[in-house]
Amino acid sequence: MLIEHRGRRPVVPESAYVAPTAVLCGAVVLGERSRVLHGAVLTAEDGEVRVGSDVVVMENALVRGRSAHPAVIGDAVLVGPHAHVNGATLQDEVFVATGACVFPGAVAGAGAELRIHSVLHVNSVLPPGTVLPIGWIAAGAPRARLFAPGEHDELWQIQEALDFPGTVYGIPRGTSMREVMALQAEFYGAHRDDVPLDGPA
């Protein structure tokens, strides 16, 4: 399904494939020979999603573009099933495995591998060619440090300064969940004006 959102329409080249149950919403631009498989969602909320050539976004993956953090995917990238790429950059030839998460402001360098259920935290940089092991977390810039599951105290020493709530929600840490969700409900309310499209724009 192709959807106009905030006055912007997806752009799908003739060589690309979008499965009938996939969703492209708003300012999403696909590269040549890109493939978006069943159940995947590429949504440009108030930013953009730009996808390079020969990219495969697999089943039920989510790629979200934001105003301050567009989602930018280079060439020859795999985004695995149930992966989450939110306002991040994946340079060329990055492998994002099943269930991996990449958060706003993060950059996965060329040829990096994010293995199953790994996390690249907000505003963090995974250097080119780095392998992030299954279930591990990478945090920090200009070069992310890798943390094994269970290293919460060590991770928090870096993670706190990365400002997840400020980066993702634009609010200070400690803001009540009621206030956060009131803002989120208003923001996502923009989808009430979406316009489904009949075919590629």
Salt bridges, closest charged atoms under 4 A:
GLU4 OE1 - ARG9 NE 2.74
GLU45 OE1 - HIS5 NE2 3.85
GLU45 OE2 - ARG64 NH1 2.85
GLU45 OE1 - HIS191 NE2 2.68
GLU48 OE2 - ARG8 NH2 3.25
GLU48 OE1 - ARG50 NH1 2.55
ASP54 OD1 - ARG33 NE 2.74
GLU113 OE1 - ARG115 NH2 2.88
ASP153 OD1 - HIS152 ND1 3.68
ASP194 OD1 - HIS5 ND1 2.56
ASP194 OD2 - HIS191 ND1 2.66
